[in-house]
Amino acid sequence: MQPIALESSRYQWLKTKLLEDHADIDDETLADTLEGLSDFNELVTAAIRSAIDDEAYAGAIDERLGELRARQKRLKERA
């Protein structure tokens, strides 16, 4: 199982258990408690940052490929 999927399952289990044991818990306290007990938020943040980085790298590669294709075309025409 992927780390994020495993942590998501753990997060859901913790949330269910906290709600069972403390039915009167407010949303803010629940969120703060889960944040302290789980790495789920950090894993999601890291996954999002990685996806953003990948998109930026892919865009840069597309741009570079365009430049190289143009250069290749010029070289072929010159040859």
mmCIF file of the N, C-alpha and C atoms, coordinates in Angstrom:
data_MODEL
# 
_entry.id   MODEL 
# 
loop_
_atom_site.group_PDB 
_atom_site.id 
_atom_site.type_symbol 
_atom_site.label_atom_id 
_atom_site.label_alt_id 
_atom_site.label_comp_id 
_atom_site.label_asym_id 
_atom_site.label_entity_id 
_atom_site.label_seq_id 
_atom_site.pdbx_PDB_ins_code 
_atom_site.Cartn_x 
_atom_site.Cartn_y 
_atom_site.Cartn_z 
_atom_site.occupancy 
_atom_site.B_iso_or_equiv 
_atom_site.pdbx_formal_charge 
_atom_site.auth_seq_id 
_atom_site.auth_comp_id 
_atom_site.auth_asym_id 
_atom_site.auth_atom_id 
_atom_site.pdbx_PDB_model_num 
ATOM 1   N N  . MET A 1 1  ? 0.840   -1.178 0.000   1.00 0.00 ? 1  MET A N  1 
ATOM 2   C CA . MET A 1 1  ? 0.000   0.000  0.000   1.00 0.00 ? 1  MET A CA 1 
ATOM 3   C C  . MET A 1 1  ? 0.889   1.247  0.000   1.00 0.00 ? 1  MET A C  1 
ATOM 4   N N  . GLN A 1 2  ? 0.509   2.254  -0.757  1.00 0.00 ? 2  GLN A N  1 
ATOM 5   C CA . GLN A 1 2  ? 1.276   3.494  -0.840  1.00 0.00 ? 2  GLN A CA 1 
ATOM 6   C C  . GLN A 1 2  ? 1.252   4.207  0.513   1.00 0.00 ? 2  GLN A C  1 
ATOM 7   N N  . PRO A 1 3  ? 2.336   4.940  0.831   1.00 0.00 ? 3  PRO A N  1 
ATOM 8   C CA . PRO A 1 3  ? 2.387   5.638  2.119   1.00 0.00 ? 3  PRO A CA 1 
ATOM 9   C C  . PRO A 1 3  ? 1.198   6.579  2.329   1.00 0.00 ? 3  PRO A C  1 
ATOM 10  N N  . ILE A 1 4  ? 0.788   7.304  1.291   1.00 0.00 ? 4  ILE A N  1 
ATOM 11  C CA . ILE A 1 4  ? -0.317  8.238  1.468   1.00 0.00 ? 4  ILE A CA 1 
ATOM 12  C C  . ILE A 1 4  ? -1.633  7.484  1.686   1.00 0.00 ? 4  ILE A C  1 
ATOM 13  N N  . ALA A 1 5  ? -1.807  6.358  1.003   1.00 0.00 ? 5  ALA A N  1 
ATOM 14  C CA . ALA A 1 5  ? -3.018  5.557  1.183   1.00 0.00 ? 5  ALA A CA 1 
ATOM 15  C C  . ALA A 1 5  ? -3.044  4.945  2.581   1.00 0.00 ? 5  ALA A C  1 
ATOM 16  N N  . LEU A 1 6  ? -1.892  4.470  3.027   1.00 0.00 ? 6  LEU A N  1 
ATOM 17  C CA . LEU A 1 6  ? -1.800  3.897  4.370   1.00 0.00 ? 6  LEU A CA 1 
ATOM 18  C C  . LEU A 1 6  ? -2.090  4.956  5.435   1.00 0.00 ? 6  LEU A C  1 
ATOM 19  N N  . GLU A 1 7  ? -1.506  6.128  5.270   1.00 0.00 ? 7  GLU A N  1 
ATOM 20  C CA . GLU A 1 7  ? -1.723  7.198  6.241   1.00 0.00 ? 7  GLU A CA 1 
ATOM 21  C C  . GLU A 1 7  ? -3.162  7.698  6.178   1.00 0.00 ? 7  GLU A C  1 
ATOM 22  N N  . SER A 1 8  ? -3.758  7.688  5.000   1.00 0.00 ? 8  SER A N  1 
ATOM 23  C CA . SER A 1 8  ? -5.159  8.082  4.864   1.00 0.00 ? 8  SER A CA 1 
ATOM 24  C C  . SER A 1 8  ? -6.061  7.117  5.641   1.00 0.00 ? 8  SER A C  1 
ATOM 25  N N  . SER A 1 9  ? -5.774  5.832  5.518   1.00 0.00 ? 9  SER A N  1 
ATOM 26  C CA . SER A 1 9  ? -6.544  4.830  6.276   1.00 0.00 ? 9  SER A CA 1 
ATOM 27  C C  . SER A 1 9  ? -6.366  5.034  7.776   1.00 0.00 ? 9  SER A C  1 
ATOM 28  N N  . ARG A 1 10 ? -5.133  5.282  8.165   1.00 0.00 ? 10 ARG A N  1 
ATOM 29  C CA . ARG A 1 10 ? -4.842  5.516  9.587   1.00 0.00 ? 10 ARG A CA 1 
ATOM 30  C C  . ARG A 1 10 ? -5.552  6.767  10.078  1.00 0.00 ? 10 ARG A C  1 
ATOM 31  N N  . TYR A 1 11 ? -5.533  7.822  9.265   1.00 0.00 ? 11 TYR A N  1 
ATOM 32  C CA . TYR A 1 11 ? -6.188  9.094  9.596   1.00 0.00 ? 11 TYR A CA 1 
ATOM 33  C C  . TYR A 1 11 ? -7.692  8.871  9.792   1.00 0.00 ? 11 TYR A C  1 
ATOM 34  N N  . GLN A 1 12 ? -8.306  8.130  8.870   1.00 0.00 ? 12 GLN A N  1 
ATOM 35  C CA . GLN A 1 12 ? -9.745  7.867  8.970   1.00 0.00 ? 12 GLN A CA 1 
ATOM 36  C C  . GLN A 1 12 ? -10.065 7.045  10.223  1.00 0.00 ? 12 GLN A C  1 
ATOM 37  N N  . TRP A 1 13 ? -9.217  6.077  10.509  1.00 0.00 ? 13 TRP A N  1 
ATOM 38  C CA . TRP A 1 13 ? -9.419  5.263  11.711  1.00 0.00 ? 13 TRP A CA 1 
ATOM 39  C C  . TRP A 1 13 ? -9.325  6.134  12.966  1.00 0.00 ? 13 TRP A C  1 
ATOM 40  N N  . LEU A 1 14 ? -8.284  6.991  13.019  1.00 0.00 ? 14 LEU A N  1 
ATOM 41  C CA . LEU A 1 14 ? -8.115  7.882  14.172  1.00 0.00 ? 14 LEU A CA 1 
ATOM 42  C C  . LEU A 1 14 ? -9.319  8.814  14.323  1.00 0.00 ? 14 LEU A C  1 
ATOM 43  N N  . LYS A 1 15 ? -9.781  9.357  13.216  1.00 0.00 ? 15 LYS A N  1 
ATOM 44  C CA . LYS A 1 15 ? -10.932 10.267 13.250  1.00 0.00 ? 15 LYS A CA 1 
ATOM 45  C C  . LYS A 1 15 ? -12.166 9.550  13.790  1.00 0.00 ? 15 LYS A C  1 
ATOM 46  N N  . THR A 1 16 ? -12.427 8.354  13.282  1.00 0.00 ? 16 THR A N  1 
ATOM 47  C CA . THR A 1 16 ? -13.578 7.565  13.742  1.00 0.00 ? 16 THR A CA 1 
ATOM 48  C C  . THR A 1 16 ? -13.459 7.262  15.228  1.00 0.00 ? 16 THR A C  1 
ATOM 49  N N  . LYS A 1 17 ? -12.277 6.850  15.636  1.00 0.00 ? 17 LYS A N  1 
ATOM 50  C CA . LYS A 1 17 ? -12.054 6.501  17.053  1.00 0.00 ? 17 LYS A CA 1 
ATOM 51  C C  . LYS A 1 17 ? -12.237 7.728  17.951  1.00 0.00 ? 17 LYS A C  1 
ATOM 52  N N  . LEU A 1 18 ? -11.695 8.868  17.535  1.00 0.00 ? 18 LEU A N  1 
ATOM 53  C CA . LEU A 1 18 ? -11.855 10.082 18.333  1.00 0.00 ? 18 LEU A CA 1 
ATOM 54  C C  . LEU A 1 18 ? -13.320 10.487 18.449  1.00 0.00 ? 18 LEU A C  1 
ATOM 55  N N  . LEU A 1 19 ? -14.055 10.394 17.352  1.00 0.00 ? 19 LEU A N  1 
ATOM 56  C CA . LEU A 1 19 ? -15.474 10.746 17.375  1.00 0.00 ? 19 LEU A CA 1 
ATOM 57  C C  . LEU A 1 19 ? -16.283 9.771  18.228  1.00 0.00 ? 19 LEU A C  1 
ATOM 58  N N  . GLU A 1 20 ? -15.891 8.490  18.213  1.00 0.00 ? 20 GLU A N  1 
ATOM 59  C CA . GLU A 1 20 ? -16.565 7.503  19.066  1.00 0.00 ? 20 GLU A CA 1 
ATOM 60  C C  . GLU A 1 20 ? -16.294 7.774  20.542  1.00 0.00 ? 20 GLU A C  1 
ATOM 61  N N  . ASP A 1 21 ? -15.040 8.056  20.858  1.00 0.00 ? 21 ASP A N  1 
ATOM 62  C CA . ASP A 1 21 ? -14.642 8.242  22.254  1.00 0.00 ? 21 ASP A CA 1 
ATOM 63  C C  . ASP A 1 21 ? -15.013 9.613  22.812  1.00 0.00 ? 21 ASP A C  1 
ATOM 64  N N  . HIS A 1 22 ? -15.135 10.605 21.920  1.00 0.00 ? 22 HIS A N  1 
ATOM 65  C CA . HIS A 1 22 ? -15.402 11.982 22.351  1.00 0.00 ? 22 HIS A CA 1 
ATOM 66  C C  . HIS A 1 22 ? -16.463 12.602 21.444  1.00 0.00 ? 22 HIS A C  1 
ATOM 67  N N  . ALA A 1 23 ? -17.695 12.164 21.627  1.00 0.00 ? 23 ALA A N  1 
ATOM 68  C CA . ALA A 1 23 ? -18.792 12.582 20.752  1.00 0.00 ? 23 ALA A CA 1 
ATOM 69  C C  . ALA A 1 23 ? -19.013 14.093 20.771  1.00 0.00 ? 23 ALA A C  1 
ATOM 70  N N  . ASP A 1 24 ? -18.605 14.756 21.833  1.00 0.00 ? 24 ASP A N  1 
ATOM 71  C CA . ASP A 1 24 ? -18.838 16.199 21.951  1.00 0.00 ? 24 ASP A CA 1 
ATOM 72  C C  . ASP A 1 24 ? -17.667 17.043 21.422  1.00 0.00 ? 24 ASP A C  1 
ATOM 73  N N  . ILE A 1 25 ? -16.691 16.419 20.785  1.00 0.00 ? 25 ILE A N  1 
ATOM 74  C CA . ILE A 1 25 ? -15.513 17.141 20.298  1.00 0.00 ? 25 ILE A CA 1 
ATOM 75  C C  . ILE A 1 25 ? -15.925 18.111 19.179  1.00 0.00 ? 25 ILE A C  1 
ATOM 76  N N  . ASP A 1 26 ? -15.379 19.328 19.231  1.00 0.00 ? 26 ASP A N  1 
ATOM 77  C CA . ASP A 1 26 ? -15.701 20.300 18.182  1.00 0.00 ? 26 ASP A CA 1 
ATOM 78  C C  . ASP A 1 26 ? -14.761 20.096 16.990  1.00 0.00 ? 26 ASP A C  1 
ATOM 79  N N  . ASP A 1 27 ? -15.148 20.648 15.846  1.00 0.00 ? 27 ASP A N  1 
ATOM 80  C CA . ASP A 1 27 ? -14.402 20.433 14.601  1.00 0.00 ? 27 ASP A CA 1 
ATOM 81  C C  . ASP A 1 27 ? -12.957 20.914 14.679  1.00 0.00 ? 27 ASP A C  1 
ATOM 82  N N  . GLU A 1 28 ? -12.750 22.065 15.291  1.00 0.00 ? 28 GLU A N  1 
ATOM 83  C CA . GLU A 1 28 ? -11.397 22.617 15.378  1.00 0.00 ? 28 GLU A CA 1 
ATOM 84  C C  . GLU A 1 28 ? -10.492 21.735 16.235  1.00 0.00 ? 28 GLU A C  1 
ATOM 85  N N  . THR A 1 29 ? -11.002 21.291 17.373  1.00 0.00 ? 29 THR A N  1 
ATOM 86  C CA . THR A 1 29 ? -10.224 20.412 18.257  1.00 0.00 ? 29 THR A CA 1 
ATOM 87  C C  . THR A 1 29 ? -9.942  19.084 17.568  1.00 0.00 ? 29 THR A C  1 
ATOM 88  N N  . LEU A 1 30 ? -10.941 18.562 16.870  1.00 0.00 ? 30 LEU A N  1 
ATOM 89  C CA . LEU A 1 30 ? -10.753 17.312 16.132  1.00 0.00 ? 30 LEU A CA 1 
ATOM 90  C C  . LEU A 1 30 ? -9.650  17.474 15.086  1.00 0.00 ? 30 LEU A C  1 
ATOM 91  N N  . ALA A 1 31 ? -9.720  18.545 14.311  1.00 0.00 ? 31 ALA A N  1 
ATOM 92  C CA . ALA A 1 31 ? -8.717  18.785 13.268  1.00 0.00 ? 31 ALA A CA 1 
ATOM 93  C C  . ALA A 1 31 ? -7.329  18.944 13.877  1.00 0.00 ? 31 ALA A C  1 
ATOM 94  N N  . ASP A 1 32 ? -7.217  19.716 14.955  1.00 0.00 ? 32 ASP A N  1 
ATOM 95  C CA . ASP A 1 32 ? -5.921  19.918 15.604  1.00 0.00 ? 32 ASP A CA 1 
ATOM 96  C C  . ASP A 1 32 ? -5.366  18.613 16.166  1.00 0.00 ? 32 ASP A C  1 
ATOM 97  N N  . THR A 1 33 ? -6.235  17.820 16.772  1.00 0.00 ? 33 THR A N  1 
ATOM 98  C CA . THR A 1 33 ? -5.803  16.544 17.344  1.00 0.00 ? 33 THR A CA 1 
ATOM 99  C C  . THR A 1 33 ? -5.326  15.598 16.249  1.00 0.00 ? 33 THR A C  1 
ATOM 100 N N  . LEU A 1 34 ? -6.097  15.509 15.166  1.00 0.00 ? 34 LEU A N  1 
ATOM 101 C CA . LEU A 1 34 ? -5.701  14.645 14.059  1.00 0.00 ? 34 LEU A CA 1 
ATOM 102 C C  . LEU A 1 34 ? -4.392  15.102 13.439  1.00 0.00 ? 34 LEU A C  1 
ATOM 103 N N  . GLU A 1 35 ? -4.210  16.406 13.329  1.00 0.00 ? 35 GLU A N  1 
ATOM 104 C CA . GLU A 1 35 ? -2.965  16.934 12.769  1.00 0.00 ? 35 GLU A CA 1 
ATOM 105 C C  . GLU A 1 35 ? -1.773  16.531 13.632  1.00 0.00 ? 35 GLU A C  1 
ATOM 106 N N  . GLY A 1 36 ? -1.964  16.543 14.941  1.00 0.00 ? 36 GLY A N  1 
ATOM 107 C CA . GLY A 1 36 ? -0.883  16.159 15.844  1.00 0.00 ? 36 GLY A CA 1 
ATOM 108 C C  . GLY A 1 36 ? -0.603  14.670 15.864  1.00 0.00 ? 36 GLY A C  1 
ATOM 109 N N  . LEU A 1 37 ? -1.607  13.858 15.570  1.00 0.00 ? 37 LEU A N  1 
ATOM 110 C CA . LEU A 1 37 ? -1.456  12.402 15.635  1.00 0.00 ? 37 LEU A CA 1 
ATOM 111 C C  . LEU A 1 37 ? -1.099  11.752 14.303  1.00 0.00 ? 37 LEU A C  1 
ATOM 112 N N  . SER A 1 38 ? -1.200  12.505 13.217  1.00 0.00 ? 38 SER A N  1 
ATOM 113 C CA . SER A 1 38 ? -1.059  11.915 11.889  1.00 0.00 ? 38 SER A CA 1 
ATOM 114 C C  . SER A 1 38 ? -0.127  12.745 11.016  1.00 0.00 ? 38 SER A C  1 
ATOM 115 N N  . ASP A 1 39 ? 0.491   12.074 10.062  1.00 0.00 ? 39 ASP A N  1 
ATOM 116 C CA . ASP A 1 39 ? 1.330   12.745 9.070   1.00 0.00 ? 39 ASP A CA 1 
ATOM 117 C C  . ASP A 1 39 ? 0.568   12.982 7.766   1.00 0.00 ? 39 ASP A C  1 
ATOM 118 N N  . PHE A 1 40 ? -0.741  12.760 7.785   1.00 0.00 ? 40 PHE A N  1 
ATOM 119 C CA . PHE A 1 40 ? -1.534  12.836 6.563   1.00 0.00 ? 40 PHE A CA 1 
ATOM 120 C C  . PHE A 1 40 ? -1.427  14.203 5.893   1.00 0.00 ? 40 PHE A C  1 
ATOM 121 N N  . ASN A 1 41 ? -1.582  15.281 6.645   1.00 0.00 ? 41 ASN A N  1 
ATOM 122 C CA . ASN A 1 41 ? -1.513  16.624 6.062   1.00 0.00 ? 41 ASN A CA 1 
ATOM 123 C C  . ASN A 1 41 ? -0.161  16.870 5.399   1.00 0.00 ? 41 ASN A C  1 
ATOM 124 N N  . GLU A 1 42 ? 0.908   16.447 6.042   1.00 0.00 ? 42 GLU A N  1 
ATOM 125 C CA . GLU A 1 42 ? 2.238   16.638 5.479   1.00 0.00 ? 42 GLU A CA 1 
ATOM 126 C C  . GLU A 1 42 ? 2.421   15.820 4.202   1.00 0.00 ? 42 GLU A C  1 
ATOM 127 N N  . LEU A 1 43 ? 1.898   14.589 4.186   1.00 0.00 ? 43 LEU A N  1 
ATOM 128 C CA . LEU A 1 43 ? 2.015   13.751 2.993   1.00 0.00 ? 43 LEU A CA 1 
ATOM 129 C C  . LEU A 1 43 ? 1.233   14.333 1.823   1.00 0.00 ? 43 LEU A C  1 
ATOM 130 N N  . VAL A 1 44 ? 0.042   14.845 2.101   1.00 0.00 ? 44 VAL A N  1 
ATOM 131 C CA . VAL A 1 44 ? -0.759  15.463 1.034   1.00 0.00 ? 44 VAL A CA 1 
ATOM 132 C C  . VAL A 1 44 ? -0.055  16.711 0.516   1.00 0.00 ? 44 VAL A C  1 
ATOM 133 N N  . THR A 1 45 ? 0.462   17.528 1.421   1.00 0.00 ? 45 THR A N  1 
ATOM 134 C CA . THR A 1 45 ? 1.188   18.734 1.015   1.00 0.00 ? 45 THR A CA 1 
ATOM 135 C C  . THR A 1 45 ? 2.394   18.378 0.157   1.00 0.00 ? 45 THR A C  1 
ATOM 136 N N  . ALA A 1 46 ? 3.140   17.367 0.559   1.00 0.00 ? 46 ALA A N  1 
ATOM 137 C CA . ALA A 1 46 ? 4.308   16.940 -0.212  1.00 0.00 ? 46 ALA A CA 1 
ATOM 138 C C  . ALA A 1 46 ? 3.899   16.419 -1.592  1.00 0.00 ? 46 ALA A C  1 
ATOM 139 N N  . ALA A 1 47 ? 2.802   15.685 -1.662  1.00 0.00 ? 47 ALA A N  1 
ATOM 140 C CA . ALA A 1 47 ? 2.330   15.161 -2.945  1.00 0.00 ? 47 ALA A CA 1 
ATOM 141 C C  . ALA A 1 47 ? 1.910   16.294 -3.873  1.00 0.00 ? 47 ALA A C  1 
ATOM 142 N N  . ILE A 1 48 ? 1.240   17.297 -3.329  1.00 0.00 ? 48 ILE A N  1 
ATOM 143 C CA . ILE A 1 48 ? 0.818   18.445 -4.134  1.00 0.00 ? 48 ILE A CA 1 
ATOM 144 C C  . ILE A 1 48 ? 2.036   19.223 -4.623  1.00 0.00 ? 48 ILE A C  1 
ATOM 145 N N  . ARG A 1 49 ? 2.989   19.460 -3.740  1.00 0.00 ? 49 ARG A N  1 
ATOM 146 C CA . ARG A 1 49 ? 4.217   20.163 -4.151  1.00 0.00 ? 49 ARG A CA 1 
ATOM 147 C C  . ARG A 1 49 ? 4.950   19.388 -5.244  1.00 0.00 ? 49 ARG A C  1 
ATOM 148 N N  . SER A 1 50 ? 5.013   18.088 -5.113  1.00 0.00 ? 50 SER A N  1 
ATOM 149 C CA . SER A 1 50 ? 5.671   17.256 -6.112  1.00 0.00 ? 50 SER A CA 1 
ATOM 150 C C  . SER A 1 50 ? 4.956   17.352 -7.458  1.00 0.00 ? 50 SER A C  1 
ATOM 151 N N  . ALA A 1 51 ? 3.632   17.336 -7.433  1.00 0.00 ? 51 ALA A N  1 
ATOM 152 C CA . ALA A 1 51 ? 2.867   17.449 -8.676  1.00 0.00 ? 51 ALA A CA 1 
ATOM 153 C C  . ALA A 1 51 ? 3.097   18.804 -9.337  1.00 0.00 ? 51 ALA A C  1 
ATOM 154 N N  . ILE A 1 52 ? 3.139   19.867 -8.551  1.00 0.00 ? 52 ILE A N  1 
ATOM 155 C CA . ILE A 1 52 ? 3.401   21.204 -9.088  1.00 0.00 ? 52 ILE A CA 1 
ATOM 156 C C  . ILE A 1 52 ? 4.796   21.263 -9.699  1.00 0.00 ? 52 ILE A C  1 
ATOM 157 N N  . ASP A 1 53 ? 5.774   20.696 -9.000  1.00 0.00 ? 53 ASP A N  1 
ATOM 158 C CA . ASP A 1 53 ? 7.137   20.645 -9.537  1.00 0.00 ? 53 ASP A CA 1 
ATOM 159 C C  . ASP A 1 53 ? 7.184   19.862 -10.842 1.00 0.00 ? 53 ASP A C  1 
ATOM 160 N N  . ASP A 1 54 ? 6.513   18.717 -10.879 1.00 0.00 ? 54 ASP A N  1 
ATOM 161 C CA . ASP A 1 54 ? 6.497   17.902 -12.090 1.00 0.00 ? 54 ASP A CA 1 
ATOM 162 C C  . ASP A 1 54 ? 5.893   18.662 -13.260 1.00 0.00 ? 54 ASP A C  1 
ATOM 163 N N  . GLU A 1 55 ? 4.806   19.397 -13.012 1.00 0.00 ? 55 GLU A N  1 
ATOM 164 C CA . GLU A 1 55 ? 4.192   20.198 -14.071 1.00 0.00 ? 55 GLU A CA 1 
ATOM 165 C C  . GLU A 1 55 ? 5.162   21.266 -14.573 1.00 0.00 ? 55 GLU A C  1 
ATOM 166 N N  . ALA A 1 56 ? 5.867   21.905 -13.657 1.00 0.00 ? 56 ALA A N  1 
ATOM 167 C CA . ALA A 1 56 ? 6.828   22.937 -14.050 1.00 0.00 ? 56 ALA A CA 1 
ATOM 168 C C  . ALA A 1 56 ? 7.969   22.331 -14.867 1.00 0.00 ? 56 ALA A C  1 
ATOM 169 N N  . TYR A 1 57 ? 8.478   21.188 -14.434 1.00 0.00 ? 57 TYR A N  1 
ATOM 170 C CA . TYR A 1 57 ? 9.557   20.524 -15.172 1.00 0.00 ? 57 TYR A CA 1 
ATOM 171 C C  . TYR A 1 57 ? 9.079   20.093 -16.560 1.00 0.00 ? 57 TYR A C  1 
ATOM 172 N N  . ALA A 1 58 ? 7.877   19.545 -16.630 1.00 0.00 ? 58 ALA A N  1 
ATOM 173 C CA . ALA A 1 58 ? 7.335   19.113 -17.922 1.00 0.00 ? 58 ALA A CA 1 
ATOM 174 C C  . ALA A 1 58 ? 7.181   20.302 -18.863 1.00 0.00 ? 58 ALA A C  1 
ATOM 175 N N  . GLY A 1 59 ? 6.726   21.434 -18.343 1.00 0.00 ? 59 GLY A N  1 
ATOM 176 C CA . GLY A 1 59 ? 6.609   22.635 -19.165 1.00 0.00 ? 59 GLY A CA 1 
ATOM 177 C C  . GLY A 1 59 ? 7.958   23.119 -19.659 1.00 0.00 ? 59 GLY A C  1 
ATOM 178 N N  . ALA A 1 60 ? 8.946   23.089 -18.781 1.00 0.00 ? 60 ALA A N  1 
ATOM 179 C CA . ALA A 1 60 ? 10.294  23.512 -19.162 1.00 0.00 ? 60 ALA A CA 1 
ATOM 180 C C  . ALA A 1 60 ? 10.876  22.573 -20.225 1.00 0.00 ? 60 ALA A C  1 
ATOM 181 N N  . ILE A 1 61 ? 10.622  21.286 -20.084 1.00 0.00 ? 61 ILE A N  1 
ATOM 182 C CA . ILE A 1 61 ? 11.109  20.321 -21.072 1.00 0.00 ? 61 ILE A CA 1 
ATOM 183 C C  . ILE A 1 61 ? 10.427  20.564 -22.419 1.00 0.00 ? 61 ILE A C  1 
ATOM 184 N N  . ASP A 1 62 ? 9.108   20.820 -22.403 1.00 0.00 ? 62 ASP A N  1 
ATOM 185 C CA . ASP A 1 62 ? 8.397   21.132 -23.649 1.00 0.00 ? 62 ASP A CA 1 
ATOM 186 C C  . ASP A 1 62 ? 9.008   22.345 -24.338 1.00 0.00 ? 62 ASP A C  1 
ATOM 187 N N  . GLU A 1 63 ? 9.289   23.365 -23.546 1.00 0.00 ? 63 GLU A N  1 
ATOM 188 C CA . GLU A 1 63 ? 9.890   24.576 -24.103 1.00 0.00 ? 63 GLU A CA 1 
ATOM 189 C C  . GLU A 1 63 ? 11.265  24.276 -24.704 1.00 0.00 ? 63 GLU A C  1 
ATOM 190 N N  . ARG A 1 64 ? 12.059  23.528 -23.986 1.00 0.00 ? 64 ARG A N  1 
ATOM 191 C CA . ARG A 1 64 ? 13.406  23.190 -24.469 1.00 0.00 ? 64 ARG A CA 1 
ATOM 192 C C  . ARG A 1 64 ? 13.337  22.331 -25.721 1.00 0.00 ? 64 ARG A C  1 
ATOM 193 N N  . LEU A 1 65 ? 12.389  21.386 -25.754 1.00 0.00 ? 65 LEU A N  1 
ATOM 194 C CA . LEU A 1 65 ? 12.230  20.549 -26.943 1.00 0.00 ? 65 LEU A CA 1 
ATOM 195 C C  . LEU A 1 65 ? 11.865  21.403 -28.157 1.00 0.00 ? 65 LEU A C  1 
ATOM 196 N N  . GLY A 1 66 ? 11.017  22.397 -27.956 1.00 0.00 ? 66 GLY A N  1 
ATOM 197 C CA . GLY A 1 66 ? 10.663  23.311 -29.041 1.00 0.00 ? 66 GLY A CA 1 
ATOM 198 C C  . GLY A 1 66 ? 11.884  24.046 -29.565 1.00 0.00 ? 66 GLY A C  1 
ATOM 199 N N  . GLU A 1 67 ? 12.716  24.515 -28.646 1.00 0.00 ? 67 GLU A N  1 
ATOM 200 C CA . GLU A 1 67 ? 13.952  25.195 -29.044 1.00 0.00 ? 67 GLU A CA 1 
ATOM 201 C C  . GLU A 1 67 ? 14.878  24.255 -29.815 1.00 0.00 ? 67 GLU A C  1 
ATOM 202 N N  . LEU A 1 68 ? 15.002  23.025 -29.337 1.00 0.00 ? 68 LEU A N  1 
ATOM 203 C CA . LEU A 1 68 ? 15.874  22.057 -30.000 1.00 0.00 ? 68 LEU A CA 1 
ATOM 204 C C  . LEU A 1 68 ? 15.340  21.653 -31.369 1.00 0.00 ? 68 LEU A C  1 
ATOM 205 N N  . ARG A 1 69 ? 14.021  21.525 -31.495 1.00 0.00 ? 69 ARG A N  1 
ATOM 206 C CA . ARG A 1 69 ? 13.434  21.200 -32.800 1.00 0.00 ? 69 ARG A CA 1 
ATOM 207 C C  . ARG A 1 69 ? 13.690  22.330 -33.791 1.00 0.00 ? 69 ARG A C  1 
ATOM 208 N N  . ALA A 1 70 ? 13.540  23.565 -33.332 1.00 0.00 ? 70 ALA A N  1 
ATOM 209 C CA . ALA A 1 70 ? 13.816  24.710 -34.200 1.00 0.00 ? 70 ALA A CA 1 
ATOM 210 C C  . ALA A 1 70 ? 15.280  24.719 -34.616 1.00 0.00 ? 70 ALA A C  1 
ATOM 211 N N  . ARG A 1 71 ? 16.152  24.416 -33.693 1.00 0.00 ? 71 ARG A N  1 
ATOM 212 C CA . ARG A 1 71 ? 17.591  24.361 -34.003 1.00 0.00 ? 71 ARG A CA 1 
ATOM 213 C C  . ARG A 1 71 ? 17.876  23.238 -34.999 1.00 0.00 ? 71 ARG A C  1 
ATOM 214 N N  . GLN A 1 72 ? 17.246  22.077 -34.775 1.00 0.00 ? 72 GLN A N  1 
ATOM 215 C CA . GLN A 1 72 ? 17.413  20.954 -35.679 1.00 0.00 ? 72 GLN A CA 1 
ATOM 216 C C  . GLN A 1 72 ? 16.957  21.336 -37.091 1.00 0.00 ? 72 GLN A C  1 
ATOM 217 N N  . LYS A 1 73 ? 15.835  22.007 -37.184 1.00 0.00 ? 73 LYS A N  1 
ATOM 218 C CA . LYS A 1 73 ? 15.313  22.429 -38.486 1.00 0.00 ? 73 LYS A CA 1 
ATOM 219 C C  . LYS A 1 73 ? 16.297  23.363 -39.189 1.00 0.00 ? 73 LYS A C  1 
ATOM 220 N N  . ARG A 1 74 ? 16.840  24.325 -38.452 1.00 0.00 ? 74 ARG A N  1 
ATOM 221 C CA . ARG A 1 74 ? 17.815  25.248 -39.035 1.00 0.00 ? 74 ARG A CA 1 
ATOM 222 C C  . ARG A 1 74 ? 19.062  24.522 -39.522 1.00 0.00 ? 74 ARG A C  1 
ATOM 223 N N  . LEU A 1 75 ? 19.531  23.551 -38.722 1.00 0.00 ? 75 LEU A N  1 
ATOM 224 C CA . LEU A 1 75 ? 20.722  22.797 -39.096 1.00 0.00 ? 75 LEU A CA 1 
ATOM 225 C C  . LEU A 1 75 ? 20.465  21.954 -40.357 1.00 0.00 ? 75 LEU A C  1 
ATOM 226 N N  . LYS A 1 76 ? 19.292  21.333 -40.428 1.00 0.00 ? 76 LYS A N  1 
ATOM 227 C CA . LYS A 1 76 ? 18.963  20.541 -41.605 1.00 0.00 ? 76 LYS A CA 1 
ATOM 228 C C  . LYS A 1 76 ? 18.861  21.414 -42.850 1.00 0.00 ? 76 LYS A C  1 
ATOM 229 N N  . GLU A 1 77 ? 18.252  22.576 -42.686 1.00 0.00 ? 77 GLU A N  1 
ATOM 230 C CA . GLU A 1 77 ? 18.134  23.494 -43.822 1.00 0.00 ? 77 GLU A CA 1 
ATOM 231 C C  . GLU A 1 77 ? 19.499  23.980 -44.273 1.00 0.00 ? 77 GLU A C  1 
ATOM 232 N N  . ARG A 1 78 ? 20.381  24.250 -43.348 1.00 0.00 ? 78 ARG A N  1 
ATOM 233 C CA . ARG A 1 78 ? 21.721  24.712 -43.657 1.00 0.00 ? 78 ARG A CA 1 
ATOM 234 C C  . ARG A 1 78 ? 22.551  23.613 -44.347 1.00 0.00 ? 78 ARG A C  1 
ATOM 235 N N  . ALA A 1 79 ? 22.330  22.376 -43.874 1.00 0.00 ? 79 ALA A N  1 
ATOM 236 C CA . ALA A 1 79 ? 23.077  21.249 -44.438 1.00 0.00 ? 79 ALA A CA 1 
ATOM 237 C C  . ALA A 1 79 ? 22.637  21.028 -45.876 1.00 0.00 ? 79 ALA A C  1 
# 
